[in-house]
Amino acid sequence: MRAIIAATFLLATAALPVKAVAGPEPSQAELRAAKALDGVRGDPLALNEFLKRMPKGGELHLHLHSAVFAETLIQDAIEDKLCVDVAAHAFDKRQVAGDSTPSCVEGTVPAAAVLKDQQLYDGLIDAFSMRGFNTSEGDTGHDHAFTKFGGTDPSHTGEWLDEVANRAANQNTQYLELMATPTWNRLNTITKDVAWREDLEGLRQELLAKGLAEDIPAAREFWTTAEAKRRELGRCNEEGEAPGCTVALRYIYEVFRNNPKELVFAQTLFGFELAAADPRVVAINFVGEEDGPSAMADYTEHMRMVGFFRALYPKVHVSLHAGELVPGLVPPEGLCCHIRLAVEEAGTDRIGHGVDVMYEDHPYELLKTMADKGVLVEINLTSNDLILGISGNTHPFATYRKFGVPVALSTDDPGIERIDLTHDYARAVTDYALTYADLKELVRNNIEYSFLPGAGLWADKGGFSRFAADCGGDRPGQGEPSPPCASFLAANAKAAQQWELERRFQAFQTGF
């Protein structure tokens, strides 16, 4: 069946127009780097080494909790004195072990006991990740691992930031947008007596009157505390600071879509309010199984909610999980229009996954719209393979690029997949024969389409051929920027990160 789908896909896309993107003439150093890539593309080990050193700019689709590896979560559970369900290979969220003597019920053991039981330790890592996973009836990649490692205390968030930032730095990645949800106190209580209604402004006013926004200071303090812990662990701004201290972090507020509509609306409102109040929170995103019953039944209403809030909070960005679906996961009619609604109804800036685009109604028109509007697609090659079984020619990565839709590579849930960002770049090179120029475009997209504030360094968005006027005569990596360029970079965080990326490219290329 997959072969039939692949053949149909190739026939449909063979005649697609390729949108030409002008770029600067490559330097001799860039040509040497391109030649070096060609020399290792057939050697997986050498290719990985090349790509690990290559600058990657940023990563825009990364869930914080599932970016942390299982080994860390087990240590956190030990600190939190959680119990472990031995049969289920999961943390038991109902109870904790005693401070002095174990008090876990029958069938569970204190998390500390896991370190003395190699079989249980291995079982937990396998259960919390895709390590050694084989699809079987009742246990698919679509629902494996995601529900078993919850229950650790949110106070570990600073440790997770430190781990994820250091892993990024070790791969020459300088910027991350992390999806996460700060703890809240009132949201569930406030919505208990709130009934869903079509009057969105009236519903918004009711929730605000009940005190929904009063949790904003606590949410901001959540990130302040976590960042302070990250700086402490990394000894940031001290001698011998950790590499991750140089990685810039921003946050995307997660809204859980598989909840009653009134709770989804309330959380969306809270996310917009938080992003409007805290510059560290740069966007909102809807997360959770897109094929879930609430997500499918309420999807149109969810997109209407987002469009409604976008008009009220025009400075808050949006990236939406849309099209993380394949035939068979939902009925055929369920593939009709999630990406289109996200683009046209919600007015999203970016799309996460976008796997089912060729199964949507009028897909070529949709692709043209996305290209014209500059809606970037956050591509997650390994995640889509492990979770949805989509890879190679059955993945629309090449189709998006043919239509000029901007794309960027990301990992989605690297702790669960047990990969890093370098792995997905290697996969892209191998599966799609990408050139060094292709890679530079993908990498530059990560900063160009980020939600960093301010103007960008490039005068031609997505073309990457000339700098903005203030930096027109400057060259990163060749001395300090001129006074006008330095002022421009100081006033625009996006341009400053792009300047740093070009400096890193220059340093990387001169090594060949």
C-alpha positions as CSV (number, residue, x, y, z in Angstrom):
1,M,0.0,0.0,0.0
2,R,2.8,2.4,0.9
3,A,4.4,1.8,-2.5
4,I,1.1,2.7,-4.3
5,I,0.9,6.0,-2.3
6,A,4.6,6.8,-3.1
7,A,4.0,6.2,-6.8
8,T,0.9,8.4,-6.8
9,F,2.8,11.1,-4.9
10,L,5.7,11.1,-7.4
11,L,3.4,11.3,-10.4
12,A,1.4,14.2,-8.9
13,T,4.5,16.2,-8.0
14,A,6.8,15.5,-11.0
15,A,5.6,18.6,-12.9
16,L,5.5,21.0,-10.0
17,P,7.1,24.4,-10.7
18,V,10.3,25.0,-8.8
19,K,10.3,28.5,-7.3
20,A,13.7,30.1,-8.0
21,V,15.4,31.8,-5.1
22,A,18.2,34.2,-5.9
23,G,21.2,34.1,-3.7
24,P,24.7,35.6,-3.6
25,E,27.6,34.1,-5.5
26,P,29.2,31.4,-3.3
27,S,32.7,32.2,-2.0
28,Q,35.6,29.9,-2.5
29,A,35.3,28.8,1.1
30,E,31.6,28.0,0.6
31,L,32.5,26.0,-2.5
32,R,35.1,24.0,-0.6
33,A,32.5,23.3,2.2
34,A,30.0,22.1,-0.5
35,K,32.7,19.9,-2.0
36,A,33.4,18.5,1.5
37,L,29.7,17.7,2.0
38,D,29.7,15.8,-1.4
39,G,32.7,13.9,-0.3
40,V,31.0,12.5,2.9
41,R,27.4,12.2,1.8
42,G,27.8,8.5,1.2
43,D,29.6,7.9,4.5
44,P,27.0,8.1,7.4
45,L,29.7,8.5,10.1
46,A,31.6,11.3,8.3
47,L,28.4,13.0,7.3
48,N,27.3,13.1,10.9
49,E,30.6,14.7,11.9
50,F,30.3,17.3,9.2
51,L,26.7,18.2,10.1
52,K,27.4,18.3,13.8
53,R,29.9,21.0,13.3
54,M,27.9,22.9,10.7
55,P,26.0,25.9,12.1
56,K,22.2,25.1,12.4
57,G,20.9,28.5,13.5
58,G,17.9,27.6,15.6
59,E,15.2,25.0,16.2
60,L,11.6,26.1,16.1
61,H,9.6,22.9,16.9
62,L,10.8,21.4,20.2
63,H,8.6,20.2,23.1
64,L,10.6,20.8,26.3
65,H,9.3,18.0,28.4
66,S,10.0,15.4,25.6
67,A,13.3,16.9,24.6
68,V,14.7,15.6,27.9
69,F,16.1,12.1,27.8
70,A,14.7,9.3,29.9
71,E,17.8,9.1,32.1
72,T,17.2,12.6,33.3
73,L,13.6,11.9,34.1
74,I,14.5,8.9,36.1
75,Q,16.9,10.9,38.2
76,D,14.2,13.6,38.7
77,A,11.7,10.9,39.8
78,I,14.3,9.8,42.4
79,E,14.6,13.3,43.7
80,D,10.8,13.7,43.8
81,K,10.5,10.3,45.7
82,L,8.0,9.0,43.1
83,C,7.0,5.4,42.9
84,V,7.3,3.3,39.7
85,D,4.7,0.9,38.4
86,V,6.8,-2.1,37.6
87,A,4.4,-3.8,35.3
88,A,3.4,-0.7,33.3
89,H,7.0,0.8,33.3
90,A,5.6,4.1,34.3
91,F,5.8,6.6,37.1
92,D,2.9,6.2,39.5
93,K,1.5,9.7,39.8
94,R,-0.9,8.8,42.6
95,Q,1.8,8.5,45.3
96,V,5.3,9.2,46.5
97,A,7.6,7.2,48.6
98,G,8.2,8.1,52.2
99,D,11.0,10.3,53.3
100,S,12.6,7.6,55.4
101,T,11.0,4.3,54.5
102,P,9.3,3.2,51.3
103,S,5.6,3.5,51.2
104,C,4.8,2.5,47.6
105,V,1.8,0.2,47.2
106,E,2.1,-3.4,46.0
107,G,3.3,-3.6,42.4
108,T,5.3,-0.4,42.7
109,V,8.7,0.5,44.0
110,P,10.5,3.7,44.9
111,A,12.2,5.3,41.9
112,A,15.5,5.0,43.7
113,A,15.2,1.2,43.5
114,V,15.4,1.4,39.7
115,L,19.1,2.1,39.8
116,K,19.7,-1.3,41.4
117,D,17.5,-3.2,38.9
118,Q,19.1,-3.1,35.4
119,Q,16.1,-4.8,33.8
120,L,13.7,-2.3,35.2
121,Y,16.0,0.6,34.4
122,D,16.2,-0.6,30.8
123,G,12.5,-1.2,30.7
124,L,11.8,2.4,31.8
125,I,14.1,3.9,29.2
126,D,12.4,1.8,26.5
127,A,8.9,2.7,27.7
128,F,9.8,6.5,27.9
129,S,11.3,6.5,24.4
130,M,11.3,4.8,21.0
131,R,14.4,2.8,21.8
132,G,14.0,-0.7,20.5
133,F,10.4,0.0,19.7
134,N,8.5,-2.2,17.2
135,T,4.9,-1.4,16.1
136,S,2.4,-4.1,17.3
137,E,-1.3,-4.4,17.7
138,G,-2.4,-2.1,20.5
139,D,1.0,-0.3,20.7
140,T,1.9,2.0,17.8
141,G,4.4,4.7,17.5
142,H,1.5,7.1,17.5
143,D,0.8,6.6,21.2
144,H,3.9,5.0,22.6
145,A,5.8,6.6,25.4
146,F,4.1,10.0,25.7
147,T,1.9,9.2,28.7
148,K,4.4,7.2,30.9
149,F,6.9,9.7,32.2
150,G,4.7,12.4,33.6
151,G,4.5,13.3,37.2
152,T,7.9,14.8,37.9
153,D,7.9,18.2,39.7
154,P,7.9,21.3,37.5
155,S,10.7,22.6,39.6
156,H,13.0,20.6,37.4
157,T,12.3,22.9,34.4
158,G,15.6,24.8,35.0
159,E,17.5,21.5,34.8
160,W,15.8,20.7,31.5
161,L,16.6,24.1,30.0
162,D,20.2,23.5,30.9
163,E,20.3,20.0,29.4
164,V,18.5,21.0,26.2
165,A,20.6,24.2,25.7
166,N,23.9,22.3,26.2
167,R,22.9,19.7,23.7
168,A,22.0,22.4,21.2
169,A,25.3,24.2,21.8
170,N,27.3,21.0,21.2
171,Q,25.7,20.9,17.7
172,N,26.4,24.5,16.9
173,T,22.8,25.6,17.4
174,Q,22.4,29.1,18.8
175,Y,18.6,29.6,19.3
176,L,15.7,27.5,20.5
177,E,11.9,28.1,20.7
178,L,10.7,25.6,23.3
179,M,7.1,24.6,23.7
180,A,6.0,24.3,27.3
181,T,3.1,25.3,29.6
182,P,3.8,27.0,33.0
183,T,1.8,25.7,35.9
184,W,-1.4,27.5,36.7
185,N,-3.6,27.8,39.8
186,R,-7.0,29.0,38.6
187,L,-7.6,27.9,35.1
188,N,-9.4,24.6,35.8
189,T,-11.4,26.1,38.7
190,I,-12.5,29.2,36.7
191,T,-13.9,27.1,33.8
192,K,-15.9,24.7,36.0
193,D,-19.0,26.9,35.9
194,V,-18.4,28.4,32.4
195,A,-20.5,27.1,29.6
196,W,-19.3,27.2,26.0
197,R,-21.1,29.7,23.8
198,E,-20.5,31.1,20.3
199,D,-20.1,34.7,21.7
200,L,-16.3,34.6,22.0
201,E,-16.0,38.2,23.2
202,G,-18.6,37.6,25.9
203,L,-16.8,34.4,26.9
204,R,-13.5,36.2,27.1
205,Q,-14.9,38.9,29.3
206,E,-16.5,36.4,31.6
207,L,-13.2,34.5,32.1
208,L,-11.2,37.7,32.7
209,A,-13.8,38.9,35.2
210,K,-13.4,35.6,37.0
211,G,-9.6,36.3,37.4
212,L,-8.0,34.3,34.7
213,A,-5.3,36.8,34.1
214,E,-4.4,36.9,37.8
215,D,-2.2,33.9,37.1
216,I,0.0,35.8,34.7
217,P,2.5,36.9,37.4
218,A,2.9,33.3,38.6
219,A,3.5,32.1,35.0
220,R,6.2,34.8,34.5
221,E,7.8,33.8,37.8
222,F,7.8,30.2,36.6
223,W,10.1,31.1,33.7
224,T,12.2,33.5,35.9
225,T,12.9,30.7,38.4
226,A,13.6,28.2,35.7
227,E,16.0,30.5,33.9
228,A,17.8,31.3,37.2
229,K,18.3,27.6,37.8
230,R,19.6,27.1,34.3
231,R,22.2,29.9,34.8
232,E,23.2,28.5,38.1
233,L,23.7,25.0,36.7
234,G,25.7,26.3,33.7
235,R,27.7,28.8,35.8
236,C,26.6,31.4,33.2
237,N,28.7,34.6,33.1
238,E,31.4,32.9,35.2
239,E,34.7,31.5,34.2
240,G,34.3,28.1,32.6
241,E,30.6,28.6,31.9
242,A,28.7,25.7,30.1
243,P,28.4,25.9,26.3
244,G,24.6,26.1,26.6
245,C,24.8,29.5,28.3
246,T,25.3,31.1,24.8
247,V,22.1,29.5,23.4
248,A,19.2,32.0,23.4
249,L,15.9,30.6,24.6
250,R,12.3,31.7,23.9
251,Y,9.1,29.9,24.8
252,I,5.9,29.0,23.0
253,Y,2.8,28.5,25.2
254,E,1.1,25.1,24.7
255,V,-2.6,24.8,24.5
256,F,-4.0,21.3,25.0
257,R,-6.5,20.8,22.2
258,N,-8.1,17.6,23.5
259,N,-10.2,19.3,26.3
260,P,-13.7,20.7,26.4
261,K,-14.0,23.8,24.2
262,E,-14.4,26.2,27.1
263,L,-11.2,25.0,28.6
264,V,-9.3,25.2,25.3
265,F,-10.7,28.8,24.9
266,A,-9.6,29.7,28.4
267,Q,-6.1,28.3,28.0
268,T,-5.8,30.0,24.6
269,L,-6.8,33.3,26.2
270,F,-4.3,32.8,29.0
271,G,-1.6,32.1,26.4
272,F,-2.3,35.2,24.5
273,E,-2.4,37.3,27.7
274,L,0.9,35.8,28.9
275,A,2.7,36.3,25.5
276,A,1.4,39.9,25.5
277,A,2.9,40.5,29.0
278,D,6.1,38.5,28.8
279,P,8.5,39.0,25.9
280,R,10.1,35.6,26.6
281,V,6.9,34.0,25.5
282,V,6.8,34.6,21.8
283,A,3.8,32.6,20.6
284,I,1.1,30.1,21.3
285,N,0.6,26.6,19.8
286,F,-2.1,24.0,20.0
287,V,-0.7,20.6,20.9
288,G,-1.9,17.1,21.6
289,E,-3.1,14.3,19.3
290,E,-4.6,15.9,16.2
291,D,-6.7,12.8,15.6
292,G,-8.1,12.9,19.1
293,P,-11.9,13.0,19.3
294,S,-12.0,16.6,20.6
295,A,-9.3,17.8,18.3
296,M,-11.2,16.4,15.3
297,A,-14.7,17.4,16.3
298,D,-13.8,20.9,17.5
299,Y,-11.0,21.8,15.0
300,T,-13.0,24.4,13.1
301,E,-14.0,26.1,16.4
302,H,-10.4,26.0,17.6
303,M,-9.2,27.8,14.5
304,R,-12.0,30.4,14.9
305,M,-10.7,30.9,18.4
306,V,-7.2,31.6,17.3
307,G,-8.3,33.9,14.5
308,F,-10.4,35.8,17.1
309,F,-7.5,36.2,19.5
310,R,-5.1,37.2,16.7
311,A,-7.3,40.2,15.9
312,L,-7.2,41.3,19.6
313,Y,-3.5,40.5,20.2
314,P,-1.9,41.3,16.8
315,K,1.7,41.3,18.2
316,V,1.4,37.7,19.5
317,H,2.7,35.1,17.1
318,V,1.1,31.7,16.3
319,S,2.4,28.3,15.2
320,L,0.0,25.5,15.0
321,H,0.3,21.7,14.8
322,A,-1.7,21.0,11.7
323,G,-1.8,18.1,9.3
324,E,0.0,15.6,11.6
325,L,-2.3,13.1,10.0
326,V,-2.1,10.2,7.5
327,P,-4.7,8.1,5.7
328,G,-6.0,5.4,8.0
329,L,-5.3,7.4,11.2
330,V,-8.6,9.3,10.6
331,P,-11.4,8.8,8.0
332,P,-10.6,10.2,4.5
333,E,-12.8,13.3,5.1
334,G,-10.7,14.0,8.2
335,L,-7.8,14.9,6.0
336,C,-9.6,17.6,4.1
337,C,-8.7,20.9,5.6
338,H,-6.7,21.2,8.9
339,I,-3.7,23.0,7.3
340,R,-6.0,25.2,5.2
341,L,-8.1,26.2,8.3
342,A,-4.9,27.0,10.2
343,V,-3.6,29.2,7.4
344,E,-6.9,30.9,6.3
345,E,-9.0,30.9,9.4
346,A,-6.5,31.1,12.2
347,G,-3.9,33.2,10.3
348,T,-1.0,31.1,11.6
349,D,2.5,32.3,11.1
350,R,3.9,28.8,10.9
351,I,2.7,25.2,10.6
352,G,4.1,22.3,12.6
353,H,4.3,18.9,10.7
354,G,2.0,19.6,7.7
355,V,2.3,15.9,6.6
356,D,-1.2,15.5,5.0
357,V,-1.0,18.6,2.8
358,M,-1.4,16.5,-0.5
359,Y,-4.6,14.9,0.9
360,E,-6.2,18.3,1.7
361,D,-8.8,19.7,-0.7
362,H,-7.2,21.6,-3.6
363,P,-3.6,21.0,-2.3
364,Y,-1.8,22.9,-5.0
365,E,-3.8,26.1,-4.3
366,L,-3.0,25.7,-0.6
367,L,0.7,25.3,-1.3
368,K,0.6,28.4,-3.5
369,T,-1.1,30.3,-0.7
370,M,1.4,29.2,1.9
371,A,4.3,30.2,-0.4
372,D,2.7,33.6,-1.1
373,K,2.1,34.3,2.6
374,G,5.4,32.9,3.7
375,V,3.9,30.3,6.1
376,L,6.9,28.3,7.2
377,V,6.5,24.5,7.8
378,E,8.4,23.1,10.7
379,I,9.5,19.7,9.3
380,N,10.1,16.8,11.7
381,L,11.4,13.9,9.6
382,T,12.3,11.4,12.3
383,S,9.2,12.1,14.3
384,N,6.9,11.7,11.2
385,D,8.6,8.4,10.4
386,L,8.4,6.9,13.9
387,I,5.0,8.2,14.8
388,L,3.1,8.3,11.5
389,G,5.2,5.9,9.3
390,I,5.8,8.6,6.7
391,S,9.3,9.1,5.2
392,G,11.2,9.5,1.9
393,N,8.9,10.0,-1.1
394,T,5.7,9.7,1.0
395,H,6.7,12.8,3.0
396,P,5.8,16.2,1.5
397,F,9.2,17.8,2.4
398,A,10.2,17.9,-1.3
399,T,6.8,19.2,-2.4
400,Y,6.9,22.1,0.0
401,R,10.3,23.1,-1.4
402,K,9.2,22.7,-5.0
403,F,6.4,25.2,-4.4
404,G,8.6,27.7,-2.6
405,V,7.0,27.1,0.8
406,P,9.7,27.9,3.4
407,V,10.7,24.9,5.6
408,A,13.0,24.4,8.5
409,L,14.1,21.1,10.2
410,S,13.4,20.3,13.8
411,T,13.2,17.2,16.0
412,D,9.9,17.6,17.8
413,D,10.5,15.1,20.7
414,P,14.2,14.2,20.6
415,G,14.2,12.7,24.1
416,I,11.5,10.2,23.0
417,E,13.1,9.6,19.6
418,R,16.6,9.5,21.2
419,I,18.1,11.7,18.5
420,D,19.6,15.1,18.1
421,L,19.1,17.8,15.5
422,T,22.2,16.7,13.6
423,H,20.4,13.3,13.0
424,D,17.5,15.0,11.1
425,Y,19.9,17.1,9.0
426,A,21.7,13.8,8.1
427,R,18.4,12.2,7.2
428,A,17.5,15.2,5.0
429,V,20.8,15.0,3.1
430,T,20.5,11.3,2.6
431,D,16.8,11.1,1.7
432,Y,16.6,14.2,-0.4
433,A,20.1,14.7,-1.8
434,L,20.3,18.2,-0.4
435,T,23.3,20.3,-1.4
436,Y,25.3,22.6,0.9
437,A,23.4,25.6,-0.5
438,D,20.1,23.8,0.4
439,L,21.3,23.2,3.9
440,K,22.2,26.9,4.3
441,E,18.8,27.9,3.2
442,L,17.1,25.6,5.7
443,V,19.4,26.8,8.5
444,R,18.8,30.5,7.7
445,N,15.1,29.9,7.7
446,N,15.3,28.9,11.3
447,I,16.2,32.4,12.3
448,E,14.4,34.3,9.5
449,Y,11.1,32.8,10.4
450,S,11.7,32.7,14.2
451,F,9.6,34.8,16.5
452,L,12.5,36.9,17.7
453,P,11.6,40.6,17.9
454,G,12.8,43.3,15.6
455,A,13.8,43.6,11.9
456,G,15.8,40.9,10.2
457,L,19.3,41.2,8.8
458,W,18.3,40.2,5.2
459,A,16.7,42.8,3.0
460,D,15.1,40.1,0.9
461,K,13.2,37.8,3.2
462,G,13.9,34.2,2.2
463,G,16.2,35.2,-0.6
464,F,19.3,35.7,1.5
465,S,21.1,37.7,-1.1
466,R,21.7,41.1,0.5
467,F,21.8,42.6,4.0
468,A,19.6,45.5,5.2
469,A,20.9,48.9,4.4
470,D,22.5,49.6,7.7
471,C,24.7,46.5,7.3
472,G,24.9,46.5,3.5
473,G,28.7,47.0,3.4
474,D,29.5,44.8,6.4
475,R,30.6,41.1,6.4
476,P,30.2,38.9,9.5
477,G,33.4,37.3,10.6
478,Q,35.5,40.0,9.0
479,G,36.0,42.5,11.8
480,E,33.6,44.4,13.9
481,P,30.4,45.7,12.3
482,S,30.3,49.4,11.3
483,P,28.7,51.9,13.7
484,P,25.4,52.0,11.8
485,C,25.3,48.2,11.6
486,A,26.2,47.8,15.2
487,S,23.3,50.1,16.2
488,F,21.0,48.2,14.0
489,L,22.0,44.8,15.5
490,A,21.6,46.2,19.0
491,A,18.1,47.3,18.3
492,N,16.9,44.1,16.5
493,A,17.3,40.7,18.2
494,K,16.5,38.8,15.1
495,A,19.1,40.6,13.0
496,A,21.7,40.1,15.8
497,Q,21.1,36.3,15.8
498,Q,21.3,36.3,12.0
499,W,24.6,38.2,12.1
500,E,25.9,35.6,14.6
501,L,24.8,32.8,12.3
502,E,26.6,34.3,9.3
503,R,29.7,34.7,11.4
504,R,29.5,31.0,12.3
505,F,29.1,30.0,8.7
506,Q,32.2,32.0,7.8
507,A,34.2,30.3,10.6
508,F,32.9,26.8,9.5
509,Q,33.6,27.3,5.8
510,T,37.1,28.6,6.3
511,G,38.0,25.3,7.9
512,F,37.9,23.5,4.5
